[in-house]
Amino acid sequence: MSRHARVAPTQVRNGDVILSCTAAGEGPLVVMVMGTGSPGRVWHAHQQPALIAAGFRVVTFDNRGIAPSSECGDGFTLADLVADTAAVIEHFGGPAFVVGTSMGARITQELALSRPDLVRAAAMLGTYGRTTPLVSAMNEGEKALMDAGQTLPESYHAVVTAHMNLSPRTLLDDRAAQDWLDIIGFGGQGNSAGVRAQLNIPERDQNRLSAYRGIGKPCLVVGFADDRTLPVHLAREVADAIPGARYEELVDAGHYGYIERPDAVNEILIGFLKSRL
């Protein structure tokens, strides 16, 4: 199978909500859940082709809030996002291996807890089970900017995003740093009503670590040592809370570790999933 596999677009419904999905590959089902403000196609750069080559069927989708899925700008809950993921898995014939990053990892944890019948095993990248004052303040600042109808100058937004989400090791290389600034700038700031609703999920600040002691599925947690957006100790806490969870920590990787160090992430992820076949 080629690196850029043919992708079949599909719409999945959860009640009145439409979820835009893609499916590619053959083999055991892997459903991938993206983080705040990002479309599912981000997985297509590195993880999707690697998983297909390893013999998996991979489904990615746009969470509600991200067009062309329903934006639901009036608001929604984390439970709604979990139910959406469950609907996707059921549509494609689960149970599934579920992989999530950032907010998508939080969704994955909650799914493993509430719908274990749909989860063969779960992998969480750059995750958290509780918030911190700095994490909450950053989220409130992003909401305040959007509510005021303001955006950062594009070049400054790229700089802030790079500092928050990439390893200092990556940014030491001037050419690599400029490439990242260009990529981030090209992506824009994503100030839609749906993204604003994702930032306002009411359960975002809840401490769920004690609840995660009830997760009974095999779990992998990958922490990124240079993560400023969700500092790596938050990922360690999740791994410590889930009985029997495997924890791996990648150096020289920030919050975007899955695209910053994709080969290392893919090796860990595929090894874990194959061990659970």
Legacy VTK file of the C-alpha trace (Angstrom):
# vtk DataFile Version 3.0
C-alpha trace
ASCII
DATASET POLYDATA
POINTS 277 float
0.000 0.000 0.000
1.347 3.402 -0.907
2.117 6.018 1.704
-0.784 8.149 0.482
-3.512 5.539 0.586
-6.828 5.975 -1.153
-9.295 7.282 1.393
-13.031 6.606 1.367
-15.097 9.536 2.732
-18.086 8.616 4.888
-20.682 10.493 6.906
-21.664 9.033 10.268
-24.666 10.310 12.227
-25.013 10.595 15.975
-28.546 11.883 16.330
-28.673 15.191 14.467
-24.878 15.514 14.365
-23.014 14.587 11.183
-19.419 13.404 11.526
-17.137 13.495 8.490
-14.969 10.356 8.454
-12.395 8.692 6.237
-11.475 5.014 6.194
-8.478 3.386 4.545
-6.575 0.121 4.720
-7.498 -3.437 5.654
-7.181 -5.258 8.951
-8.058 -4.631 12.602
-9.912 -1.348 13.111
-8.081 1.683 14.517
-10.097 4.863 15.189
-8.065 8.040 15.689
-9.323 11.070 17.650
-7.802 14.507 17.095
-7.335 17.384 19.546
-8.894 20.832 19.911
-9.269 22.890 16.756
-7.689 20.368 14.388
-9.251 18.183 11.654
-8.826 14.436 11.519
-6.685 14.686 8.384
-3.742 15.770 10.564
-3.309 12.047 11.246
-2.857 11.462 7.501
0.602 13.026 7.427
2.316 10.297 9.442
0.247 7.965 11.624
-2.411 6.855 9.146
-0.002 5.635 6.427
2.245 3.912 8.970
-0.697 2.067 10.530
-2.037 1.024 7.129
1.392 -0.306 6.159
1.421 -2.248 9.435
-1.830 -4.008 8.502
-4.559 -1.940 10.142
-7.762 -0.364 8.858
-7.636 3.280 9.930
-10.597 5.601 10.469
-10.086 9.304 11.103
-12.820 11.865 11.579
-13.492 15.509 12.307
-14.824 15.993 15.831
-18.026 17.990 16.139
-16.976 21.630 16.054
-14.716 21.081 13.025
-16.304 21.460 9.582
-17.377 19.597 7.529
-18.651 17.765 10.627
-21.482 19.586 12.394
-20.028 22.663 14.102
-22.608 22.810 16.922
-21.599 26.381 17.720
-24.214 26.644 20.469
-22.074 24.344 22.598
-21.614 20.713 23.570
-20.030 18.556 26.246
-17.180 16.096 26.494
-19.816 13.403 26.850
-21.158 14.432 23.437
-17.706 13.992 21.919
-17.370 10.579 23.558
-20.770 9.575 22.151
-19.678 10.756 18.703
-16.574 8.568 18.861
-18.700 5.630 19.974
-21.019 6.193 16.986
-18.031 6.183 14.619
-16.718 2.916 16.074
-20.136 1.279 15.876
-20.571 2.409 12.263
-17.293 0.836 11.203
-17.878 -2.430 13.061
-16.038 -2.093 16.355
-14.692 -2.780 18.853
-11.632 -0.802 17.822
-8.200 0.194 18.892
-8.627 3.876 19.783
-5.838 6.449 19.533
-6.218 10.059 20.675
-4.067 13.108 21.208
-4.639 16.083 23.555
-8.426 16.609 23.797
-8.760 13.483 21.662
-6.797 11.566 24.301
-9.194 12.824 26.979
-12.090 11.589 24.822
-10.341 8.237 24.435
-9.903 7.864 28.205
-13.552 8.642 28.848
-14.633 6.221 26.112
-12.517 3.412 27.585
-14.188 4.081 30.932
-17.812 4.436 29.792
-17.938 2.144 26.731
-15.342 -0.583 27.260
-17.357 -2.816 24.914
-16.175 -0.642 22.011
-12.472 -0.481 22.948
-9.945 -3.257 22.304
-7.103 -1.118 23.633
-6.439 2.614 23.922
-3.438 4.844 23.261
-3.265 8.422 24.512
-0.657 10.933 23.305
0.086 14.198 25.132
-2.812 13.668 27.487
-4.128 14.901 30.831
-6.571 13.930 33.541
-6.798 17.294 35.264
-6.031 20.896 34.473
-3.530 23.332 36.003
-3.762 27.089 36.590
-1.552 27.769 33.560
-3.471 25.401 31.286
-6.773 26.957 32.377
-5.442 30.482 31.944
-4.279 29.742 28.402
-7.687 28.320 27.528
-9.474 31.330 29.007
-7.178 33.670 27.095
-7.953 31.951 23.799
-11.683 32.212 24.485
-11.376 35.894 25.423
-9.604 36.703 22.156
-12.284 34.951 20.136
-15.122 36.568 22.082
-13.596 39.980 21.436
-13.488 39.222 17.721
-9.715 39.572 17.718
-6.949 37.535 16.168
-3.202 37.694 16.640
-1.090 38.894 13.711
-0.448 35.755 11.671
3.324 35.854 12.104
3.011 36.270 15.884
0.411 33.504 16.106
2.861 31.194 14.347
5.629 32.082 16.804
3.425 31.527 19.876
2.111 28.237 18.482
5.629 27.005 17.718
6.897 27.872 21.206
3.920 26.206 22.880
3.874 23.025 20.819
7.399 22.225 19.609
10.531 21.126 21.400
13.323 23.684 21.933
15.560 21.103 20.239
13.515 21.431 17.052
13.588 25.219 17.201
17.391 25.306 17.545
17.621 24.507 13.841
16.911 27.783 12.037
15.801 26.138 8.825
13.486 23.712 10.627
12.090 26.550 12.744
11.298 28.603 9.639
9.640 25.615 7.980
7.432 25.124 11.026
6.537 28.817 11.147
5.502 28.637 7.501
3.412 25.497 8.059
1.672 26.937 11.123
1.027 30.229 9.368
-0.495 28.443 6.392
-2.930 26.639 8.703
-4.458 29.854 10.050
-5.995 30.437 13.475
-9.243 28.468 13.281
-11.565 30.938 15.023
-14.883 29.320 14.115
-17.911 28.981 16.379
-17.260 25.246 16.508
-13.687 25.682 17.748
-14.961 28.185 20.317
-17.412 25.525 21.516
-14.576 22.993 21.835
-12.678 25.456 24.031
-15.754 25.824 26.223
-16.397 22.147 26.995
-17.700 22.275 30.586
-15.859 19.136 31.765
-12.489 20.467 30.582
-11.338 21.468 34.075
-12.600 18.401 35.950
-10.077 16.194 37.733
-10.786 12.699 36.421
-7.723 10.854 37.687
-9.530 8.908 40.394
-12.196 7.844 37.886
-9.529 6.478 35.545
-8.686 3.825 38.119
-11.809 2.140 36.766
-10.429 1.730 33.239
-9.940 -1.972 32.606
-8.706 -1.958 29.006
-5.032 -2.177 27.964
-3.718 1.374 27.700
-0.640 3.119 26.376
0.204 6.678 27.438
2.870 8.590 25.520
4.203 11.749 27.143
6.226 14.386 25.320
9.074 15.627 27.490
9.068 19.196 26.131
5.286 19.657 26.049
4.395 23.198 27.170
0.721 23.039 26.241
0.011 20.031 28.496
3.153 19.520 30.590
4.414 15.959 30.596
3.723 15.316 34.277
0.010 15.397 33.415
0.470 12.442 31.066
2.434 10.571 33.726
-0.452 11.087 36.155
-2.879 9.493 33.706
-0.606 6.472 33.248
-0.245 6.143 37.015
-4.018 6.272 37.469
-4.938 3.591 34.896
-4.268 0.079 36.228
-1.534 -1.634 34.227
-1.074 1.232 31.776
2.181 1.312 29.822
3.977 4.656 29.830
6.500 5.894 27.281
8.120 9.325 27.274
9.758 10.879 24.224
12.565 13.400 24.619
12.983 16.303 22.185
9.243 16.347 21.535
6.618 18.955 22.314
2.820 18.807 22.201
3.007 18.125 18.465
5.282 15.147 19.133
3.316 12.887 16.794
4.276 15.123 13.843
7.562 16.371 15.311
8.966 12.871 15.974
6.588 10.683 13.955
8.885 7.709 13.448
9.427 7.289 17.185
5.725 7.721 17.936
4.729 5.278 15.199
7.165 2.634 16.403
5.776 2.801 19.949
2.166 2.946 18.787
2.358 0.090 16.285
4.309 -2.087 18.711
1.637 -1.593 21.346
-1.278 -2.279 19.006
0.317 -5.410 17.545
0.961 -6.708 21.045
-2.807 -6.584 21.626
-3.891 -8.470 18.503
LINES 1 278
277 0 1 2 3 4 5 6 7 8 9 10 11 12 13 14 15 16 17 18 19 20 21 22 23 24 25 26 27 28 29 30 31 32 33 34 35 36 37 38 39 40 41 42 43 44 45 46 47 48 49 50 51 52 53 54 55 56 57 58 59 60 61 62 63 64 65 66 67 68 69 70 71 72 73 74 75 76 77 78 79 80 81 82 83 84 85 86 87 88 89 90 91 92 93 94 95 96 97 98 99 100 101 102 103 104 105 106 107 108 109 110 111 112 113 114 115 116 117 118 119 120 121 122 123 124 125 126 127 128 129 130 131 132 133 134 135 136 137 138 139 140 141 142 143 144 145 146 147 148 149 150 151 152 153 154 155 156 157 158 159 160 161 162 163 164 165 166 167 168 169 170 171 172 173 174 175 176 177 178 179 180 181 182 183 184 185 186 187 188 189 190 191 192 193 194 195 196 197 198 199 200 201 202 203 204 205 206 207 208 209 210 211 212 213 214 215 216 217 218 219 220 221 222 223 224 225 226 227 228 229 230 231 232 233 234 235 236 237 238 239 240 241 242 243 244 245 246 247 248 249 250 251 252 253 254 255 256 257 258 259 260 261 262 263 264 265 266 267 268 269 270 271 272 273 274 275 276
